[in-house]
Amino acid sequence: MKTALITGITGQDGSYLAEYLLSLGYHVHGIIRRASSFNTPRISHIFVDPHEEDAKLHLHYGDLSDSSLISKLIYTVKPDEIYHLGAQSHVRVSFDMPEYTGDITALGTTRLLDAIHNSGNDVRFYQASSSEMFGSSPPPQSEKSPFMPRSPYACAKLYSHWMTRNYREGYGIFASCGILFNHESPRRGGTFVTRKITRAVAHILAGKQDKLYLGNLAAKRDWGFAPEYVMLMWKMLQQDAPDDYVVGVGETHSVQEFLDAAFDYAGLNVKDHVEIDKRYFRPNEVEKLIADPSKARERLGWDPKIGFDELVRIMVDADMKKIGMEPIGEGDRLLEKHFPDRWWKID
């Protein structure tokens, strides 16, 4: 029975990954930040009181700025695998908090890698790199494309990416980087544009909201379904040798297209409810991202089931259910079709 440590376990990816690893029989440890209010709603359904004999999920208070805590956890937990998903992960916010983003998103990775190196333990490490590192690099982007970051977040992720490769090549650590393109789900945070849109659709239908304010609608992204991506994270660490992989669907859609698809699905008119607010524009914009996941297809068997339109419908239905409305239903039918025995318990 393996043991895994997850940073960012309370986030979208961390919660799905924890659930997936538990379904495989792992003992899972996660780092959470101390707060005066509960900040674990995404994992509350899988949490078991640690006093219970069958408890396999264990949470530890900590922070990626605390190198002593990180070292202590690696020495005491002795994980077989570490999945480093924790970060200040909002791109627009990184322009307002560049120093904090660098400390947590960049240096946090160094603290983990150095603790692994100093422990002498045989640990496999997954680094959550980001498609934002490509920035203005011409699409489609593959493992061979140049990195041209356009935000403090992307610069911090690129630092982490190269630091991971340096520890892999310099110290022989089994460290793989997943360069994941945008992946969404009903667990996506409400300040991210996709969830902001689908949540607004549900609230407009319920009469709880009238206007939705957005920024740049022309930016194009390669969007996929988060549960499929976390399964590939695990698969990367089961390979014979560490490597870096670009992961995405391989098609691109604009924010405007996502907006239109969500509103059309719900029978709403975008012009009646959506306004542009300049505060949501980035100082530097990444115009177009589209993955070339050929390597992941060939070596990891990557074959995503959920496409763009399906993703939109799944998210709209989930947000309708969250506020007590009867969903339109197509999203639920798609989940039943593609994942009849799905391992995650909530949408």
TILUM-824125 format. One record per residue (C-alpha): residue number from 1; x, y, z. Coordinates in Angstrom, 3 decimals, decimal comma, padded with zeros to 6 digits, always signed. Example, Ala and Ser with C-alpha at 12.3 -4.5 7.8 and 13.67 -1.06 7.14 Angstrom:
{atom 1 {+012,300 -004,500 +007,800}};
{atom 2 {+013,670 -001,060 +007,140}};
# end
This chain:
{atom 1 {+000,000 +000,000 +000,000}};
{atom 2 {+001,541 +003,293 -001,138}};
{atom 3 {+001,545 +006,638 +000,628}};
{atom 4 {+001,137 +009,933 -001,214}};
{atom 5 {+001,568 +013,534 -000,087}};
{atom 6 {-000,433 +016,205 -001,931}};
{atom 7 {+000,159 +019,937 -001,734}};
{atom 8 {-002,912 +021,921 -002,722}};
{atom 9 {-005,200 +019,069 -001,677}};
{atom 10 {-008,145 +021,414 -001,086}};
{atom 11 {-008,056 +022,757 -004,651}};
{atom 12 {-009,839 +021,410 -007,709}};
{atom 13 {-007,044 +019,084 -008,826}};
{atom 14 {-005,941 +018,159 -005,316}};
{atom 15 {-009,411 +017,056 -004,280}};
{atom 16 {-009,938 +014,908 -007,376}};
{atom 17 {-006,446 +013,431 -007,065}};
{atom 18 {-006,954 +012,582 -003,389}};
{atom 19 {-010,194 +010,823 -004,239}};
{atom 20 {-008,581 +008,939 -007,119}};
{atom 21 {-005,606 +007,770 -005,031}};
{atom 22 {-007,916 +006,634 -002,228}};
{atom 23 {-009,863 +004,589 -004,798}};
{atom 24 {-006,555 +002,891 -005,680}};
{atom 25 {-005,889 +001,986 -002,042}};
{atom 26 {-003,357 +004,716 -001,171}};
{atom 27 {-002,886 +006,383 +002,168}};
{atom 28 {-003,139 +010,078 +001,334}};
{atom 29 {-001,644 +012,985 +003,259}};
{atom 30 {-002,425 +016,581 +002,380}};
{atom 31 {-001,142 +019,989 +003,419}};
{atom 32 {-003,818 +022,573 +004,239}};
{atom 33 {-003,514 +026,184 +005,337}};
{atom 34 {-004,794 +027,143 +008,797}};
{atom 35 {-007,845 +029,408 +008,686}};
{atom 36 {-010,483 +030,504 +011,189}};
{atom 37 {-013,181 +029,034 +008,952}};
{atom 38 {-013,422 +025,661 +007,244}};
{atom 39 {-011,648 +025,686 +003,883}};
{atom 40 {-012,013 +022,013 +002,989}};
{atom 41 {-015,430 +021,694 +001,266}};
{atom 42 {-013,984 +019,924 -001,783}};
{atom 43 {-012,697 +017,033 +000,337}};
{atom 44 {-015,233 +016,912 +003,168}};
{atom 45 {-017,047 +013,980 +001,549}};
{atom 46 {-013,907 +011,806 +001,677}};
{atom 47 {-012,667 +012,883 +005,086}};
{atom 48 {-012,832 +010,254 +007,828}};
{atom 49 {-012,144 +011,056 +011,471}};
{atom 50 {-008,446 +010,233 +012,024}};
{atom 51 {-009,436 +008,290 +015,137}};
{atom 52 {-011,222 +005,766 +012,935}};
{atom 53 {-009,255 +002,603 +012,260}};
{atom 54 {-009,855 +002,732 +008,498}};
{atom 55 {-008,883 +006,398 +008,058}};
{atom 56 {-006,666 +006,774 +004,990}};
{atom 57 {-006,832 +010,539 +004,493}};
{atom 58 {-004,672 +012,625 +006,808}};
{atom 59 {-004,474 +016,427 +006,801}};
{atom 60 {-001,587 +018,527 +008,104}};
{atom 61 {-001,535 +022,267 +008,696}};
{atom 62 {+001,274 +023,924 +006,815}};
{atom 63 {+002,362 +026,324 +004,127}};
{atom 64 {+004,711 +026,182 +001,157}};
{atom 65 {+006,673 +029,094 +002,627}};
{atom 66 {+007,673 +026,946 +005,644}};
{atom 67 {+010,694 +024,824 +004,712}};
{atom 68 {+011,019 +023,280 +008,191}};
{atom 69 {+007,436 +022,012 +008,094}};
{atom 70 {+007,944 +020,573 +004,604}};
{atom 71 {+011,095 +018,755 +005,702}};
{atom 72 {+009,376 +017,430 +008,816}};
{atom 73 {+006,460 +016,037 +006,792}};
{atom 74 {+008,726 +014,258 +004,329}};
{atom 75 {+010,715 +012,700 +007,190}};
{atom 76 {+007,656 +011,618 +009,182}};
{atom 77 {+005,169 +010,672 +006,452}};
{atom 78 {+007,832 +009,069 +004,236}};
{atom 79 {+005,680 +009,346 +001,092}};
{atom 80 {+006,292 +007,126 -001,897}};
{atom 81 {+004,908 +009,864 -004,159}};
{atom 82 {+004,538 +013,632 -003,823}};
{atom 83 {+002,100 +015,529 -006,014}};
{atom 84 {+002,951 +019,216 -005,924}};
{atom 85 {-000,230 +021,056 -006,909}};
{atom 86 {-000,163 +023,883 -004,373}};
{atom 87 {+000,363 +027,409 -005,680}};
{atom 88 {-000,987 +030,923 -005,921}};
{atom 89 {-002,688 +029,824 -009,114}};
{atom 90 {-004,762 +032,782 -010,305}};
{atom 91 {-003,020 +034,421 -013,262}};
{atom 92 {-004,714 +037,827 -013,009}};
{atom 93 {-004,090 +038,007 -009,245}};
{atom 94 {-000,391 +037,270 -009,813}};
{atom 95 {+000,005 +040,749 -011,348}};
{atom 96 {-001,274 +042,252 -008,088}};
{atom 97 {+000,765 +039,893 -005,862}};
{atom 98 {+003,964 +039,127 -007,799}};
{atom 99 {+006,232 +038,698 -004,759}};
{atom 100 {+003,828 +036,358 -002,954}};
{atom 101 {+003,290 +034,406 -006,182}};
{atom 102 {+007,043 +033,971 -006,553}};
{atom 103 {+007,502 +032,891 -002,933}};
{atom 104 {+004,729 +030,273 -002,977}};
{atom 105 {+004,522 +029,149 -006,598}};
{atom 106 {+008,251 +029,222 -007,389}};
{atom 107 {+010,247 +028,896 -004,168}};
{atom 108 {+007,729 +026,497 -002,648}};
{atom 109 {+008,799 +023,970 -005,273}};
{atom 110 {+012,464 +024,444 -004,392}};
{atom 111 {+011,719 +023,849 -000,717}};
{atom 112 {+010,009 +020,557 -001,552}};
{atom 113 {+012,718 +019,359 -003,926}};
{atom 114 {+015,498 +020,225 -001,490}};
{atom 115 {+013,693 +018,433 +001,336}};
{atom 116 {+013,385 +015,320 -000,851}};
{atom 117 {+017,069 +015,518 -001,764}};
{atom 118 {+018,191 +015,977 +001,847}};
{atom 119 {+015,933 +013,199 +003,155}};
{atom 120 {+017,620 +010,548 +001,025}};
{atom 121 {+014,218 +008,870 +000,620}};
{atom 122 {+013,174 +007,217 -002,618}};
{atom 123 {+010,343 +009,584 -003,544}};
{atom 124 {+008,632 +010,122 -006,884}};
{atom 125 {+007,730 +013,784 -007,453}};
{atom 126 {+005,081 +015,300 -009,712}};
{atom 127 {+005,413 +018,990 -010,600}};
{atom 128 {+002,273 +020,765 -011,797}};
{atom 129 {+003,720 +022,888 -014,570}};
{atom 130 {+001,389 +025,041 -016,647}};
{atom 131 {+000,532 +025,844 -020,249}};
{atom 132 {+000,795 +029,517 -019,215}};
{atom 133 {+004,590 +029,042 -019,402}};
{atom 134 {+004,272 +029,013 -023,202}};
{atom 135 {+002,761 +032,496 -023,194}};
{atom 136 {+003,236 +034,012 -026,652}};
{atom 137 {+004,916 +030,913 -028,080}};
{atom 138 {+003,287 +030,014 -031,439}};
{atom 139 {+000,644 +027,268 -031,169}};
{atom 140 {+000,281 +024,347 -031,104}};
{atom 141 {+002,603 +023,974 -028,116}};
{atom 142 {+004,494 +020,760 -027,391}};
{atom 143 {+007,363 +019,743 -025,110}};
{atom 144 {+009,728 +021,233 -027,704}};
{atom 145 {+008,048 +024,645 -027,933}};
{atom 146 {+009,898 +027,662 -026,474}};
{atom 147 {+008,646 +029,107 -023,193}};
{atom 148 {+007,635 +032,791 -023,397}};
{atom 149 {+005,781 +033,560 -020,119}};
{atom 150 {+003,486 +036,582 -019,921}};
{atom 151 {+002,588 +036,860 -016,232}};
{atom 152 {+004,219 +036,601 -012,780}};
{atom 153 {+002,341 +033,318 -012,349}};
{atom 154 {+003,792 +031,913 -015,574}};
{atom 155 {+007,304 +033,084 -014,634}};
{atom 156 {+006,975 +031,397 -011,231}};
{atom 157 {+005,738 +028,174 -012,827}};
{atom 158 {+008,619 +028,238 -015,290}};
{atom 159 {+011,093 +028,603 -012,412}};
{atom 160 {+009,478 +025,576 -010,764}};
{atom 161 {+009,573 +023,615 -014,005}};
{atom 162 {+013,277 +024,201 -014,584}};
{atom 163 {+014,139 +023,647 -010,927}};
{atom 164 {+012,374 +020,273 -011,086}};
{atom 165 {+014,381 +019,313 -014,150}};
{atom 166 {+017,591 +020,432 -012,449}};
{atom 167 {+016,968 +018,254 -009,393}};
{atom 168 {+016,069 +015,356 -011,687}};
{atom 169 {+019,227 +015,690 -013,769}};
{atom 170 {+021,555 +016,770 -010,960}};
{atom 171 {+020,478 +014,481 -008,124}};
{atom 172 {+018,660 +011,652 -009,875}};
{atom 173 {+015,279 +012,404 -008,278}};
{atom 174 {+012,359 +010,760 -010,046}};
{atom 175 {+010,627 +014,035 -010,941}};
{atom 176 {+008,129 +014,459 -013,759}};
{atom 177 {+006,481 +017,659 -014,955}};
{atom 178 {+002,945 +017,709 -016,281}};
{atom 179 {+002,522 +020,753 -018,533}};
{atom 180 {-001,248 +020,764 -018,269}};
{atom 181 {-003,435 +022,985 -020,379}};
{atom 182 {-006,634 +024,437 -018,916}};
{atom 183 {-008,769 +021,814 -017,221}};
{atom 184 {-012,054 +022,631 -015,566}};
{atom 185 {-014,837 +021,003 -013,560}};
{atom 186 {-017,693 +021,809 -011,203}};
{atom 187 {-015,024 +022,064 -008,471}};
{atom 188 {-013,223 +024,931 -010,219}};
{atom 189 {-012,935 +028,041 -008,044}};
{atom 190 {-015,604 +030,693 -008,580}};
{atom 191 {-013,109 +033,410 -009,569}};
{atom 192 {-011,864 +031,460 -012,608}};
{atom 193 {-013,614 +032,497 -015,816}};
{atom 194 {-015,207 +029,157 -016,734}};
{atom 195 {-016,810 +028,641 -013,328}};
{atom 196 {-017,663 +032,323 -013,123}};
{atom 197 {-019,687 +031,881 -016,317}};
{atom 198 {-021,466 +028,617 -015,437}};
{atom 199 {-022,250 +029,801 -011,913}};
{atom 200 {-023,707 +033,021 -013,322}};
{atom 201 {-025,898 +031,043 -015,742}};
{atom 202 {-027,416 +029,095 -012,843}};
{atom 203 {-027,947 +032,221 -010,745}};
{atom 204 {-029,530 +034,127 -013,639}};
{atom 205 {-031,927 +031,246 -014,263}};
{atom 206 {-032,813 +031,261 -010,567}};
{atom 207 {-033,384 +035,024 -010,537}};
{atom 208 {-030,508 +035,586 -008,098}};
{atom 209 {-028,268 +037,508 -010,515}};
{atom 210 {-028,792 +039,709 -013,549}};
{atom 211 {-025,359 +040,831 -014,772}};
{atom 212 {-022,079 +039,012 -015,363}};
{atom 213 {-018,912 +041,106 -015,682}};
{atom 214 {-015,990 +039,663 -017,649}};
{atom 215 {-012,666 +040,739 -019,150}};
{atom 216 {-011,025 +039,682 -022,405}};
{atom 217 {-013,408 +037,441 -024,364}};
{atom 218 {-010,999 +036,917 -027,272}};
{atom 219 {-008,388 +034,824 -025,403}};
{atom 220 {-008,318 +031,231 -026,638}};
{atom 221 {-007,613 +028,186 -024,492}};
{atom 222 {-007,454 +024,399 -024,749}};
{atom 223 {-010,059 +023,264 -022,195}};
{atom 224 {-010,495 +019,748 -020,793}};
{atom 225 {-012,136 +017,904 -017,892}};
{atom 226 {-010,103 +017,915 -014,653}};
{atom 227 {-010,774 +014,319 -013,423}};
{atom 228 {-009,209 +012,949 -016,613}};
{atom 229 {-006,102 +015,073 -016,069}};
{atom 230 {-005,460 +013,960 -012,481}};
{atom 231 {-005,525 +010,319 -013,552}};
{atom 232 {-002,702 +011,139 -015,952}};
{atom 233 {-000,705 +012,780 -013,145}};
{atom 234 {-000,727 +009,443 -011,359}};
{atom 235 {+000,187 +007,607 -014,542}};
{atom 236 {+003,260 +009,815 -015,051}};
{atom 237 {+004,690 +008,617 -011,743}};
{atom 238 {+004,111 +004,955 -012,616}};
{atom 239 {+006,467 +005,067 -015,618}};
{atom 240 {+009,919 +003,462 -015,629}};
{atom 241 {+011,635 +006,835 -016,000}};
{atom 242 {+010,650 +010,439 -015,236}};
{atom 243 {+009,838 +012,832 -018,064}};
{atom 244 {+007,850 +015,919 -019,027}};
{atom 245 {+004,472 +015,736 -020,771}};
{atom 246 {+002,165 +018,252 -022,427}};
{atom 247 {-001,455 +017,356 -021,679}};
{atom 248 {-004,471 +018,884 -023,386}};
{atom 249 {-007,389 +018,071 -025,664}};
{atom 250 {-005,718 +019,510 -028,760}};
{atom 251 {-008,319 +022,099 -029,735}};
{atom 252 {-008,809 +025,739 -028,792}};
{atom 253 {-011,861 +027,870 -028,015}};
{atom 254 {-012,229 +031,499 -026,998}};
{atom 255 {-013,753 +032,755 -023,775}};
{atom 256 {-016,523 +034,139 -025,979}};
{atom 257 {-017,221 +030,627 -027,283}};
{atom 258 {-017,384 +029,249 -023,737}};
{atom 259 {-019,735 +032,064 -022,782}};
{atom 260 {-021,981 +031,498 -025,823}};
{atom 261 {-022,074 +027,720 -025,286}};
{atom 262 {-023,090 +028,059 -021,621}};
{atom 263 {-025,790 +030,673 -022,264}};
{atom 264 {-027,148 +028,852 -025,334}};
{atom 265 {-027,391 +025,606 -023,362}};
{atom 266 {-029,522 +027,391 -020,762}};
{atom 267 {-031,621 +029,319 -023,309}};
{atom 268 {-030,245 +032,710 -022,258}};
{atom 269 {-029,145 +035,688 -024,372}};
{atom 270 {-025,578 +036,817 -023,696}};
{atom 271 {-026,353 +040,421 -024,697}};
{atom 272 {-028,993 +040,705 -021,983}};
{atom 273 {-026,675 +039,811 -019,125}};
{atom 274 {-022,945 +040,216 -019,928}};
{atom 275 {-020,865 +043,371 -019,670}};
{atom 276 {-017,119 +043,982 -020,042}};
{atom 277 {-015,124 +045,324 -017,099}};
{atom 278 {-011,573 +046,493 -017,823}};
{atom 279 {-010,400 +045,521 -014,328}};
{atom 280 {-010,432 +041,879 -015,406}};
{atom 281 {-007,981 +042,408 -018,264}};
{atom 282 {-004,366 +041,334 -017,758}};
{atom 283 {-001,443 +043,730 -018,386}};
{atom 284 {+000,000 +041,025 -020,667}};
{atom 285 {-002,391 +038,645 -022,377}};
{atom 286 {-001,789 +035,125 -023,662}};
{atom 287 {-003,759 +035,120 -026,881}};
{atom 288 {-003,881 +031,463 -027,908}};
{atom 289 {-002,971 +028,157 -026,309}};
{atom 290 {-003,497 +024,775 -027,952}};
{atom 291 {-001,798 +021,568 -026,857}};
{atom 292 {+000,050 +019,066 -028,980}};
{atom 293 {-000,319 +016,055 -026,650}};
{atom 294 {+001,234 +013,540 -029,068}};
{atom 295 {+003,810 +012,349 -026,553}};
{atom 296 {+001,193 +011,793 -023,830}};
{atom 297 {-000,976 +009,870 -026,302}};
{atom 298 {+001,872 +007,621 -027,409}};
{atom 299 {+003,504 +006,944 -024,034}};
{atom 300 {+000,678 +007,328 -021,513}};
{atom 301 {-002,331 +006,296 -023,586}};
{atom 302 {-003,924 +009,739 -023,213}};
{atom 303 {-007,409 +009,680 -024,757}};
{atom 304 {-009,744 +012,302 -023,214}};
{atom 305 {-013,465 +011,532 -023,341}};
{atom 306 {-014,889 +014,964 -022,526}};
{atom 307 {-014,738 +017,665 -025,196}};
{atom 308 {-015,535 +021,365 -025,094}};
{atom 309 {-019,334 +021,316 -025,442}};
{atom 310 {-019,623 +018,384 -023,040}};
{atom 311 {-017,525 +020,190 -020,425}};
{atom 312 {-019,728 +023,288 -020,602}};
{atom 313 {-022,912 +021,261 -020,097}};
{atom 314 {-021,478 +019,267 -017,196}};
{atom 315 {-020,500 +022,482 -015,407}};
{atom 316 {-023,797 +024,289 -016,013}};
{atom 317 {-025,806 +021,304 -014,756}};
{atom 318 {-023,647 +021,038 -011,641}};
{atom 319 {-024,041 +024,722 -010,806}};
{atom 320 {-027,798 +024,472 -011,221}};
{atom 321 {-027,880 +021,565 -008,776}};
{atom 322 {-025,707 +023,466 -006,299}};
{atom 323 {-028,433 +026,067 -005,812}};
{atom 324 {-031,263 +023,544 -005,675}};
{atom 325 {-032,461 +023,778 -009,278}};
{atom 326 {-033,374 +020,890 -011,541}};
{atom 327 {-030,501 +020,589 -014,054}};
{atom 328 {-031,097 +020,689 -017,794}};
{atom 329 {-029,771 +017,140 -017,714}};
{atom 330 {-027,474 +016,708 -020,682}};
{atom 331 {-024,364 +017,101 -018,502}};
{atom 332 {-025,467 +014,332 -016,156}};
{atom 333 {-026,225 +012,030 -019,079}};
{atom 334 {-022,756 +012,649 -020,505}};
{atom 335 {-021,121 +011,702 -017,197}};
{atom 336 {-023,172 +008,515 -016,994}};
{atom 337 {-022,244 +007,656 -020,566}};
{atom 338 {-018,497 +008,231 -020,313}};
{atom 339 {-017,912 +007,391 -016,632}};
{atom 340 {-020,555 +004,847 -015,542}};
{atom 341 {-018,369 +003,694 -012,651}};
{atom 342 {-016,708 +006,984 -011,882}};
{atom 343 {-014,486 +007,098 -008,818}};
{atom 344 {-015,354 +010,667 -007,730}};
{atom 345 {-018,443 +011,039 -005,601}};
{atom 346 {-019,572 +014,627 -006,204}};
{atom 347 {-019,743 +016,798 -009,333}};
# end
